[in-house]
Amino acid sequence: MTAFAAYPATLPTVEWRKACGRCRRSYEYASWRDLPECATLPPARVQPYLSVPAQWTVEIRRCTCGALLAARSQI
């Protein structure tokens, strides 16, 4: 017997958040954009680490404690 799951027409919106592993500060999207950007890795630099094709850009920003944080670009 196979069960099929019915999904709602619209999925719940999840608030974007990034946390620092060193100091545990948490950043919402607006505060993330305010952090200093250290580097941006283009898709050609990211793809070798992925198991599926994707056109992702990775932003590297510096937390207020000095740690580097990385997140897939929202663009």
C-alpha positions in Angstrom: 0.0 0.0 0.0 1.3 3.4 -0.9 0.4 6.6 0.9 0.5 9.9 -0.9 1.1 13.1 1.0 -1.0 16.1 0.1 0.9 19.4 0.3 -0.8 22.8 0.8 -1.0 25.0 -2.2 1.4 27.5 -0.5 4.2 26.3 1.8 4.8 28.2 5.0 7.3 31.0 4.8 10.5 30.4 6.7 12.3 33.4 8.0 15.9 33.5 6.8 18.5 33.4 9.6 22.2 32.8 9.9 24.0 32.2 13.2 27.6 32.4 14.2 29.2 29.2 15.5 31.7 31.1 17.6 29.7 33.7 19.5 26.2 32.4 18.8 24.9 35.8 17.5 22.0 35.3 15.1 21.4 37.5 12.0 18.2 38.0 10.1 18.5 38.8 6.4 18.7 42.6 6.9 21.3 42.4 9.6 23.3 39.9 7.5 23.4 42.4 4.6 24.8 45.0 7.0 27.9 42.8 7.9 31.1 43.5 6.0 31.4 41.3 2.9 34.8 39.6 2.7 34.4 37.7 -0.6 31.9 36.3 -3.0 32.4 32.9 -4.5 30.9 32.5 -8.0 29.1 29.4 -9.1 32.2 28.0 -10.8 34.0 27.9 -7.5 31.1 26.4 -5.6 30.0 23.7 -8.1 32.9 21.3 -7.4 31.6 20.9 -3.8 28.0 20.1 -4.8 26.6 16.7 -5.9 24.0 18.3 -8.1 24.2 21.1 -10.6 23.3 24.5 -9.1 24.0 28.1 -9.9 24.8 29.2 -6.4 26.9 32.1 -5.3 28.3 32.0 -1.8 28.7 35.2 0.2 31.4 35.3 2.9 30.8 38.0 5.6 32.5 38.8 8.9 30.5 38.5 12.1 30.9 41.2 14.7 33.1 38.8 16.8 35.5 38.5 13.8 34.5 35.0 12.6 33.9 34.4 8.9 30.3 33.3 8.0 29.2 31.9 4.6 25.8 31.7 3.1 24.3 31.0 -0.2 23.4 34.3 -1.9 19.8 35.3 -1.8 20.2 36.8 -5.3 
